[in-house]
Amino acid sequence: MALLIVLIMCFVIIFATSQPCQSPNDFVAATSPGHIMIGGLFSIHDKMLSSEDYPRRPDIRKCVGFEISAFLQTLAMIHSIEMINNSTLLSGIKLGYEIYDTCAEVTVAVAAALRFLSKFNCSKEIVELKCDYSSYMPRVKAVIGAGYSEISMAVSRILNLQLMPQVSYESTADILSDKIRFPSFLRTVPSDFYQTKAMAHLIQKSGWNWVGIITTDDDYGQLALNTFAIQTTANNVCIAFKEVIPAFLSDNTIEIRINQTLEKIIAEAHVNVIVVFLRQFHVFSLFSKAIERNINKVWIASDNWSTATKITTIPNVKRIGKVVGFTFRRGNVSSFQSFLQNLHELPKDHNKPLNEYATLLSACAHVKNSDFSQCISNHSRGTLAYKANKDIDRNISLRNDILWDYTEPGVVHSIQLAVFALGYALRDLCQARDCQNPDAFQPWEQIQSKCSKECSPGQMKKTTKSQHTCCYECVNCPENHYTNQTDMDHCLSCNNETHWAPVKSTTCFEKEVEYLNWNDSLAILLLALSLLGIMFVLAIGIIFTRNLNTPAVKSSGGLMVCYVILLCHFLNFASTGFFVGEPQDFTCKIRQTLFGVSFTLCISCILTKSLKILLAFSFDPQLQNFLKCIYKPVLIIFTGTGVQVVICTLWLIFAAPAAVENVSLPRVIILECEEGSILAFGIMLGYIAILAFICFIFAFKGRKLPENYNEAKFITFGMLIYFIAWIPFIPVYATTFGKYLPAVEIIVILISNYGILCCTFFPKCYVILCKQETNTKSAFLKMIYSYSSHSADSLAMSHVSLDSTNSNITLTHPSSGGQIAAWQKSKDLQTPACAHTCKENSTSASKTWPRKRTSSI
């Protein structure tokens, strides 16, 4: 085919240089003058009469088989050009047209293309042979068409010589998207790649996997077959048979090949789905014969014939089975319908297809609408002379509704888009040029001109309210989307789990992995505070060890209890180190359990101290008896801590914390510890809070005991600090995310740990280091005596007030010496049993001394 084109072109060029060509006006189908001429290629007839001579003479013979659908496409181009001329798009500039009938033959289309390239305004219609056509001025500025991909490919190879824009309205072959081979070819329809992909997807989703395919033997059919085969393989669909039919009606073997195809369909009885990539006249003949043979299948139609009215007029066409088709997007073509209503007003002087249609319409005036297309086609194969008269005009006016019935809105819309795309390109070119002068620009400059500016990488095209796809706005790609080429229809999405992209991005970037790193400034500050706390713990341990036998240390519960509490504080401070650094499964598990168990042990020990202090200094008989019943230090510590150990163990067994990647943030991946079970985490913290609350209640009751040696008041403050720190933690932890989430818990741990440490041990250290005169046995006894005297007086007064209403008993106070002796004696007393104590409580207050201290401090 390529060799044929080159030979024809060389012949015309050589012939043109030797002698001038006669103007082939009979070759032009329709023409209208204008400042800028647009060429058109339409298959108004479906067949060219073959020559009886062999070999054929190099002449273009008469075309027959008038096609209403192609005639309507011609009218659509004329209408679109008139719309532009009647608008302000090209103000003061008129578009003209020169339309040729390709007769569905490549040879005829190539001849028309050669005339398009002939030199403008020259008495000799020649195509000059030049090394550079940049300043060459051809006959037309651009070409609309052709419809068939086979013809468009042949024409495009010739028009490429001068980079003349060619805008097709129906050619869908995927190869035409190759800008290396077809640099000046444009189209307003998608390629077959998308159509075949949609077909294969439809077949796969419908549960079919055994199909047949029928195509033509031209480039369009072969390319469609290859593309469809690739798509079916990807969708696990198998092709049972492939039948090929000659593409052009001038081939005398068409009828034979159609019969062979039908025999193949009948033989392959298990194939119920057939994909058809054929032209309308092929499908018309195929279906007509299939109906005669009672073939009923599911036919998947290509865009060539899926909406063709001609196919629906086949008698008994419903017996063929089901037809599922793909077609082009439809636009608003209501203005074209109005144009057809007034078709009789269109000038016919230079419009041969309109004249022929008028003649054929007269011959088929009394035919039913369903047979109208076939009548027109049959009569056009004869020789009907055209006679302009009023009856013919009246027939056009009466039967113009038939034309609308045969209109394919999708194709008409595509033609309108093609014409208006050229119109917008010309508008841009003519803004700074006088386009009323035919020499104002060369055709190739239109390729550089667009209705809209080119969208740069990082942007995508957004179609405006206009129906023209060539007119669009460039909008920036949103976050996490990108484009890496110009004029992309949509933005590509990044993998949100691993990549991100800013607004107007040309590529995706890998997300940075973040966590609370050791070199982070906040982490360094928090770790420094933890290290300072550990130093405090060690210093307090040393101070208490060196002052082991002083009243201040003894009143704190003894060195062993103090060591256990200090060890708990040490572990709490140390646990913060597991919240920093890259999370691992081990660190995620150990950090919460270490904190939970050690903090629980600390609170349990402080709880026993609170009970002991309250028991030692309480003068309320009922309270003291209750405290004696529950005061079991070892049992309290082991039980309180053991419950927390069980909670943490169950947590680690059934829903252990683990290191995970949080990809929810747009630009970073957060390595964090997932707690595994929020319920278990809440139970662990809630249990600590319950123990702290109990400790707070007992400490609060003993807050007014001897000041210098009473820890109850400071324990109360410590528990308050704990609650102040942890109560806000819940909403803050729930609403905070990112790499600093572990820092929130570290801060709360430090605050609560520092609060309890300072309130528990700092007052003791102050007494030991700064008030050594009060840290002696004599000073301790004197303080106890003063507190006991005050408490005894208060208790006696309350009894006197109570008994004075019933009797006249007077309570006498013992001497001071007696009180001291009683205190010294009480030091050697052991704690009586709970039952015995309860019995003693019944003794009248007027007959007993104030209650002696029965437990050592």
Secondary structure, 3 states (H helix, E strand, C coil): CHHHHHHHHHHHHHHHHHCCCCCCHHHEEEEECCCEEEEEEECCEEEECCCCCCCCCCCCCCEEEECHHHHHHHHHHHHHHHHHHCCCCCCCCCEEEEEEECCCCHHHHHHHHHHHHCECCCCCCCCCCCCCCCCCCECCCEEECCCCHHHHHHHHHHHHHHCCCEEECCCCCHHHHCCCCCCCEEECCCCHHHHHHHHHHHHHHCCCCEEEEEEECCHHHHHHHHHHHHHHHHCCCEEEEEEEECCCCCCCCHHHHHHHHHHHHHHCCCCCEEEEECCHHHHHHHHHHHHHCCCCEEEEECCCCCCCHHHHCCCCHHHHEEEEECCCCCCCCHHHHHHHHCHHHCCCCCEHHHHHHHHHHHHCCCCCHHHHHHHHHHHHCCCCCCCCCHHHHHHHHHCHHHHHHCCCHHHHHHHHHHHHHHHHHHHHHHCCCCCCCHHHCCHHHHHHCCCCCCCCCCEEEEECCCCCCCCEEEEECCCCEECCCCCCCCCEECCCCCEECCCCECCCEECEEECCCCCCHHHHHHHHHHHHHHHHHHHHHHHHHHCCCCHHHHCCCCHHHHHHHHHHHHHHHHHHHHHCCCCCHHHHHHHHHHHHHHHHHHHHHHHHHHHHHHHHHCCCHHHHHHHHHHCCHHHHHHHHHHHHHHHHHHHHHHCCCEEEEECCCCCEEEEEEECCCHHHHHHHHHHHHHHHHHHHHHHHHCCCCCCCCCCHHHHHHHHHHHHHHHCCHHHHHHHCCCCCHHHHHHHHHHHHHHHHHHHHHHHHHHHHHHCHHHCCHHHHHHHHHHHHHHHHHHHHHHHHHHHCCCCCCCCCCCCHHHHHHHHHHHCCCCCCCHHHHHHHCCCCHHHCCCCCCCCCC
